[in-house]
Amino acid sequence: MELTLIQKIAIYALPVIFAITVHEAAHGYVARYFGDMTADKQGRITLNPLNHIDPIGTILVPALTMMLGGILFGWAKPVPVDFGKLRNPKRNMLWVAAAGPASNLVMAILWALVYGFSVHAPAAFVTPLGFMAQAGVMINVVLLVLNLLPLPPLDGGRIAVSLLPNHLAYQFSRLERFGFIILIVLLFTGVLAQIMMPLIRGMLWLIGVITG
């Protein structure tokens, strides 16, 4: 079934908003747990999507990538984290960074369960709910894989900084100022898709195994 652009937006809107909002809020919750109250004081530890939406990254770019095809790409306003205020900055950084992708994994599993339930929904809801659940799985898996790439300022880059010895971590962290440019270049040259697609397929298989 070929979906129109309006149908795609209707199906993808809720999963995209949930995926990005919960991802960012998860960073804030874990940062607060480990002692950094920055996000809490700025009102960013919330599931209200309006506090996390970036007009370009959350709306315009995903819409464009949806129209052009390929990997759905986007971002939200990053939750502010002052790693220096964490009780153990280098060690706690790993858990703060991992919280976002972990939330996407949980949401992908939940959407997969919704997909299994959709066949038992009232007839009028079977098809739209099934499409939305598939979109929810894919969006969260893409965000999970993308954010775990070892490139600062992505979560995977921060996890790598946390795990590397101090002298290597410092050198690696200096890539952060170029990280977004590198990511955009990889996206538009098609290299990003080549890196991510095998990982996405592997994660989809794993979720299929988990949800039966």
Short mmCIF file of the C-alpha atoms (twelve columns), coordinates in Angstrom:
data_MODEL
# 
_entry.id   MODEL 
# 
loop_
_atom_site.group_PDB 
_atom_site.id 
_atom_site.type_symbol 
_atom_site.label_atom_id 
_atom_site.label_alt_id 
_atom_site.label_comp_id 
_atom_site.label_asym_id 
_atom_site.label_seq_id 
_atom_site.Cartn_x 
_atom_site.Cartn_y 
_atom_site.Cartn_z 
_atom_site.pdbx_PDB_model_num 
ATOM 1   C CA . MET A 1   0.000   0.000   0.000  1 
ATOM 2   C CA . GLU A 2   1.500   3.300   -1.154 1 
ATOM 3   C CA . LEU A 3   0.985   6.075   1.393  1 
ATOM 4   C CA . THR A 4   0.481   9.722   0.488  1 
ATOM 5   C CA . LEU A 5   2.680   12.359  2.139  1 
ATOM 6   C CA . ILE A 6   -0.189  13.414  4.420  1 
ATOM 7   C CA . GLN A 7   -0.747  9.799   5.480  1 
ATOM 8   C CA . LYS A 8   2.983   9.370   6.169  1 
ATOM 9   C CA . ILE A 9   3.043   12.503  8.322  1 
ATOM 10  C CA . ALA A 10  -0.055  11.321  10.247 1 
ATOM 11  C CA . ILE A 11  1.511   7.897   10.853 1 
ATOM 12  C CA . TYR A 12  5.027   9.082   11.704 1 
ATOM 13  C CA . ALA A 13  4.226   12.196  13.764 1 
ATOM 14  C CA . LEU A 14  3.406   10.464  17.065 1 
ATOM 15  C CA . PRO A 15  6.268   7.919   16.958 1 
ATOM 16  C CA . VAL A 16  8.793   10.661  16.051 1 
ATOM 17  C CA . ILE A 17  7.628   12.948  18.869 1 
ATOM 18  C CA . PHE A 18  7.694   10.119  21.430 1 
ATOM 19  C CA . ALA A 19  11.069  8.805   20.251 1 
ATOM 20  C CA . ILE A 20  12.806  12.167  20.472 1 
ATOM 21  C CA . THR A 21  11.052  13.461  23.604 1 
ATOM 22  C CA . VAL A 22  11.618  10.347  25.725 1 
ATOM 23  C CA . HIS A 23  15.217  10.087  24.453 1 
ATOM 24  C CA . GLU A 24  16.053  13.612  25.621 1 
ATOM 25  C CA . ALA A 25  14.130  13.341  28.887 1 
ATOM 26  C CA . ALA A 26  15.995  10.108  29.686 1 
ATOM 27  C CA . HIS A 27  19.324  11.956  29.496 1 
ATOM 28  C CA . GLY A 28  17.989  14.535  31.941 1 
ATOM 29  C CA . TYR A 29  16.589  11.989  34.388 1 
ATOM 30  C CA . VAL A 30  19.862  10.072  34.575 1 
ATOM 31  C CA . ALA A 31  21.957  13.259  34.815 1 
ATOM 32  C CA . ARG A 32  19.817  14.369  37.766 1 
ATOM 33  C CA . TYR A 33  20.211  10.945  39.378 1 
ATOM 34  C CA . PHE A 34  23.992  11.346  39.230 1 
ATOM 35  C CA . GLY A 35  23.968  14.866  40.637 1 
ATOM 36  C CA . ASP A 36  23.636  17.319  37.730 1 
ATOM 37  C CA . MET A 37  20.533  19.488  38.181 1 
ATOM 38  C CA . THR A 38  21.112  21.653  35.072 1 
ATOM 39  C CA . ALA A 39  18.331  20.131  32.961 1 
ATOM 40  C CA . ASP A 40  15.982  20.023  35.956 1 
ATOM 41  C CA . LYS A 41  16.433  23.751  36.662 1 
ATOM 42  C CA . GLN A 42  15.739  24.568  32.996 1 
ATOM 43  C CA . GLY A 43  12.533  22.519  32.971 1 
ATOM 44  C CA . ARG A 44  13.904  20.026  30.442 1 
ATOM 45  C CA . ILE A 45  13.219  16.859  32.433 1 
ATOM 46  C CA . THR A 46  9.737   16.510  31.031 1 
ATOM 47  C CA . LEU A 47  7.767   14.441  28.560 1 
ATOM 48  C CA . ASN A 48  6.186   17.594  27.142 1 
ATOM 49  C CA . PRO A 49  7.378   17.498  23.508 1 
ATOM 50  C CA . LEU A 50  7.137   21.292  23.168 1 
ATOM 51  C CA . ASN A 51  10.146  21.590  25.491 1 
ATOM 52  C CA . HIS A 52  12.296  19.377  23.237 1 
ATOM 53  C CA . ILE A 53  11.182  20.166  19.679 1 
ATOM 54  C CA . ASP A 54  13.681  21.876  17.402 1 
ATOM 55  C CA . PRO A 55  11.762  23.374  14.434 1 
ATOM 56  C CA . ILE A 56  14.486  22.391  11.988 1 
ATOM 57  C CA . GLY A 57  15.740  19.110  13.433 1 
ATOM 58  C CA . THR A 58  12.435  17.713  14.691 1 
ATOM 59  C CA . ILE A 59  10.086  18.897  11.948 1 
ATOM 60  C CA . LEU A 60  11.749  20.180  8.772  1 
ATOM 61  C CA . VAL A 61  14.636  17.717  8.363  1 
ATOM 62  C CA . PRO A 62  12.587  14.549  9.142  1 
ATOM 63  C CA . ALA A 63  9.891   15.757  6.709  1 
ATOM 64  C CA . LEU A 64  12.484  16.328  3.970  1 
ATOM 65  C CA . THR A 65  14.184  12.962  4.507  1 
ATOM 66  C CA . MET A 66  10.766  11.293  4.526  1 
ATOM 67  C CA . MET A 67  9.921   12.884  1.158  1 
ATOM 68  C CA . LEU A 68  13.327  12.094  -0.353 1 
ATOM 69  C CA . GLY A 69  13.443  8.526   0.977  1 
ATOM 70  C CA . GLY A 70  16.318  6.813   2.743  1 
ATOM 71  C CA . ILE A 71  17.047  6.918   6.472  1 
ATOM 72  C CA . LEU A 72  14.746  9.142   8.507  1 
ATOM 73  C CA . PHE A 73  17.032  11.732  10.065 1 
ATOM 74  C CA . GLY A 74  16.428  14.391  12.698 1 
ATOM 75  C CA . TRP A 75  17.205  15.689  16.152 1 
ATOM 76  C CA . ALA A 76  15.729  17.554  19.115 1 
ATOM 77  C CA . LYS A 77  17.058  20.351  21.297 1 
ATOM 78  C CA . PRO A 78  19.766  18.581  23.355 1 
ATOM 79  C CA . VAL A 79  19.051  18.364  27.067 1 
ATOM 80  C CA . PRO A 80  21.758  20.435  28.814 1 
ATOM 81  C CA . VAL A 81  24.129  18.306  30.873 1 
ATOM 82  C CA . ASP A 82  27.052  19.755  32.854 1 
ATOM 83  C CA . PHE A 83  29.270  16.685  33.098 1 
ATOM 84  C CA . GLY A 84  31.487  18.502  35.601 1 
ATOM 85  C CA . LYS A 85  28.611  18.466  38.086 1 
ATOM 86  C CA . LEU A 86  28.179  14.686  37.968 1 
ATOM 87  C CA . ARG A 87  29.410  12.893  41.069 1 
ATOM 88  C CA . ASN A 88  31.945  10.955  38.993 1 
ATOM 89  C CA . PRO A 89  32.033  12.853  35.670 1 
ATOM 90  C CA . LYS A 90  33.927  10.399  33.493 1 
ATOM 91  C CA . ARG A 91  32.193  7.262   34.762 1 
ATOM 92  C CA . ASN A 92  28.701  8.755   35.061 1 
ATOM 93  C CA . MET A 93  28.959  10.221  31.547 1 
ATOM 94  C CA . LEU A 94  28.558  6.699   30.174 1 
ATOM 95  C CA . TRP A 95  25.186  6.187   31.889 1 
ATOM 96  C CA . VAL A 96  23.883  9.646   31.010 1 
ATOM 97  C CA . ALA A 97  24.812  9.122   27.348 1 
ATOM 98  C CA . ALA A 98  23.488  5.545   27.226 1 
ATOM 99  C CA . ALA A 99  20.110  6.544   28.700 1 
ATOM 100 C CA . GLY A 100 18.851  8.028   25.421 1 
ATOM 101 C CA . PRO A 101 19.571  5.013   23.187 1 
ATOM 102 C CA . ALA A 102 18.330  2.685   25.949 1 
ATOM 103 C CA . SER A 103 14.996  4.522   25.949 1 
ATOM 104 C CA . ASN A 104 14.779  4.052   22.161 1 
ATOM 105 C CA . LEU A 105 15.363  0.323   22.564 1 
ATOM 106 C CA . VAL A 106 12.550  0.087   25.110 1 
ATOM 107 C CA . MET A 107 10.212  2.089   22.861 1 
ATOM 108 C CA . ALA A 108 11.087  -0.047  19.819 1 
ATOM 109 C CA . ILE A 109 10.155  -3.163  21.796 1 
ATOM 110 C CA . LEU A 110 6.884   -1.562  22.952 1 
ATOM 111 C CA . TRP A 111 5.972   -0.552  19.389 1 
ATOM 112 C CA . ALA A 112 6.747   -4.104  18.238 1 
ATOM 113 C CA . LEU A 113 4.295   -5.379  20.852 1 
ATOM 114 C CA . VAL A 114 1.714   -2.836  19.623 1 
ATOM 115 C CA . TYR A 115 2.229   -4.193  16.106 1 
ATOM 116 C CA . GLY A 116 1.472   -7.711  17.347 1 
ATOM 117 C CA . PHE A 117 -1.653  -6.412  19.079 1 
ATOM 118 C CA . SER A 118 -2.820  -4.384  16.048 1 
ATOM 119 C CA . VAL A 119 -4.274  -7.438  14.280 1 
ATOM 120 C CA . HIS A 120 -6.725  -7.805  17.194 1 
ATOM 121 C CA . ALA A 121 -7.798  -4.141  17.139 1 
ATOM 122 C CA . PRO A 122 -11.186 -3.068  15.753 1 
ATOM 123 C CA . ALA A 123 -11.224 -3.356  11.961 1 
ATOM 124 C CA . ALA A 124 -11.017 0.403   11.363 1 
ATOM 125 C CA . PHE A 125 -7.800  0.622   13.386 1 
ATOM 126 C CA . VAL A 126 -5.927  -2.482  12.178 1 
ATOM 127 C CA . THR A 127 -4.170  -0.877  9.212  1 
ATOM 128 C CA . PRO A 128 -3.324  2.583   10.654 1 
ATOM 129 C CA . LEU A 129 -2.227  1.111   13.991 1 
ATOM 130 C CA . GLY A 130 -0.092  -1.473  12.223 1 
ATOM 131 C CA . PHE A 131 1.582   1.177   10.069 1 
ATOM 132 C CA . MET A 132 2.154   3.444   13.086 1 
ATOM 133 C CA . ALA A 133 3.658   0.581   15.091 1 
ATOM 134 C CA . GLN A 134 6.000   -0.312  12.220 1 
ATOM 135 C CA . ALA A 135 7.013   3.346   11.985 1 
ATOM 136 C CA . GLY A 136 7.593   3.442   15.757 1 
ATOM 137 C CA . VAL A 137 9.879   0.419   15.625 1 
ATOM 138 C CA . MET A 138 11.883  1.752   12.691 1 
ATOM 139 C CA . ILE A 139 12.235  5.311   14.031 1 
ATOM 140 C CA . ASN A 140 13.465  4.136   17.414 1 
ATOM 141 C CA . VAL A 141 15.868  1.596   15.913 1 
ATOM 142 C CA . VAL A 142 17.302  4.265   13.589 1 
ATOM 143 C CA . LEU A 143 17.747  6.693   16.499 1 
ATOM 144 C CA . LEU A 144 19.266  3.935   18.618 1 
ATOM 145 C CA . VAL A 145 21.812  2.941   15.972 1 
ATOM 146 C CA . LEU A 146 22.569  6.529   14.929 1 
ATOM 147 C CA . ASN A 147 23.163  7.745   18.464 1 
ATOM 148 C CA . LEU A 148 25.434  4.814   19.307 1 
ATOM 149 C CA . LEU A 149 27.859  5.642   16.496 1 
ATOM 150 C CA . PRO A 150 31.188  6.526   18.155 1 
ATOM 151 C CA . LEU A 151 31.266  10.131  16.993 1 
ATOM 152 C CA . PRO A 152 31.069  13.086  19.376 1 
ATOM 153 C CA . PRO A 153 28.655  14.732  20.090 1 
ATOM 154 C CA . LEU A 154 26.481  11.642  19.531 1 
ATOM 155 C CA . ASP A 155 25.800  9.486   22.585 1 
ATOM 156 C CA . GLY A 156 28.152  6.813   21.263 1 
ATOM 157 C CA . GLY A 157 30.934  9.395   21.138 1 
ATOM 158 C CA . ARG A 158 30.346  10.324  24.776 1 
ATOM 159 C CA . ILE A 159 30.276  6.652   25.745 1 
ATOM 160 C CA . ALA A 160 33.620  6.210   23.974 1 
ATOM 161 C CA . VAL A 161 35.058  9.225   25.829 1 
ATOM 162 C CA . SER A 162 33.904  7.699   29.105 1 
ATOM 163 C CA . LEU A 163 35.568  4.348   28.341 1 
ATOM 164 C CA . LEU A 164 38.855  5.566   26.852 1 
ATOM 165 C CA . PRO A 165 41.925  6.310   28.996 1 
ATOM 166 C CA . ASN A 166 42.114  9.996   29.954 1 
ATOM 167 C CA . HIS A 167 44.737  11.057  27.406 1 
ATOM 168 C CA . LEU A 168 42.922  9.323   24.532 1 
ATOM 169 C CA . ALA A 169 39.521  10.521  25.768 1 
ATOM 170 C CA . TYR A 170 40.703  14.127  25.650 1 
ATOM 171 C CA . GLN A 171 42.016  13.803  22.096 1 
ATOM 172 C CA . PHE A 172 38.878  12.011  20.942 1 
ATOM 173 C CA . SER A 173 36.560  14.569  22.562 1 
ATOM 174 C CA . ARG A 174 38.149  17.316  20.455 1 
ATOM 175 C CA . LEU A 175 36.323  15.847  17.460 1 
ATOM 176 C CA . GLU A 176 33.056  17.158  18.902 1 
ATOM 177 C CA . ARG A 177 33.296  20.571  17.213 1 
ATOM 178 C CA . PHE A 178 33.464  18.810  13.828 1 
ATOM 179 C CA . GLY A 179 31.048  15.977  14.662 1 
ATOM 180 C CA . PHE A 180 27.895  17.471  13.206 1 
ATOM 181 C CA . ILE A 181 29.649  18.470  9.977  1 
ATOM 182 C CA . ILE A 182 31.088  14.958  9.638  1 
ATOM 183 C CA . LEU A 183 27.623  13.497  10.217 1 
ATOM 184 C CA . ILE A 184 25.998  15.682  7.549  1 
ATOM 185 C CA . VAL A 185 28.730  14.788  5.036  1 
ATOM 186 C CA . LEU A 186 28.262  11.083  5.771  1 
ATOM 187 C CA . LEU A 187 24.491  11.478  5.371  1 
ATOM 188 C CA . PHE A 188 24.561  13.208  1.998  1 
ATOM 189 C CA . THR A 189 27.307  10.998  0.550  1 
ATOM 190 C CA . GLY A 190 25.348  7.850   1.426  1 
ATOM 191 C CA . VAL A 191 28.134  6.536   3.667  1 
ATOM 192 C CA . LEU A 192 25.957  6.906   6.773  1 
ATOM 193 C CA . ALA A 193 23.302  4.608   5.293  1 
ATOM 194 C CA . GLN A 194 25.944  2.008   4.359  1 
ATOM 195 C CA . ILE A 195 27.251  2.021   7.934  1 
ATOM 196 C CA . MET A 196 23.850  1.970   9.601  1 
ATOM 197 C CA . MET A 197 21.764  -0.424  7.489  1 
ATOM 198 C CA . PRO A 198 23.480  -3.668  8.595  1 
ATOM 199 C CA . LEU A 199 23.222  -2.518  12.225 1 
ATOM 200 C CA . ILE A 200 19.557  -1.584  11.764 1 
ATOM 201 C CA . ARG A 201 18.774  -4.988  10.242 1 
ATOM 202 C CA . GLY A 202 20.555  -6.710  13.123 1 
ATOM 203 C CA . MET A 203 18.647  -4.686  15.707 1 
ATOM 204 C CA . LEU A 204 15.309  -5.383  13.988 1 
ATOM 205 C CA . TRP A 205 16.108  -9.090  14.077 1 
ATOM 206 C CA . LEU A 206 16.953  -8.878  17.788 1 
ATOM 207 C CA . ILE A 207 13.700  -7.060  18.575 1 
ATOM 208 C CA . GLY A 208 11.821  -9.699  16.611 1 
ATOM 209 C CA . VAL A 209 13.441  -12.393 18.757 1 
ATOM 210 C CA . ILE A 210 12.650  -10.500 21.998 1 
ATOM 211 C CA . THR A 211 9.002   -9.922  21.138 1 
ATOM 212 C CA . GLY A 212 8.488   -13.351 19.633 1 
# 
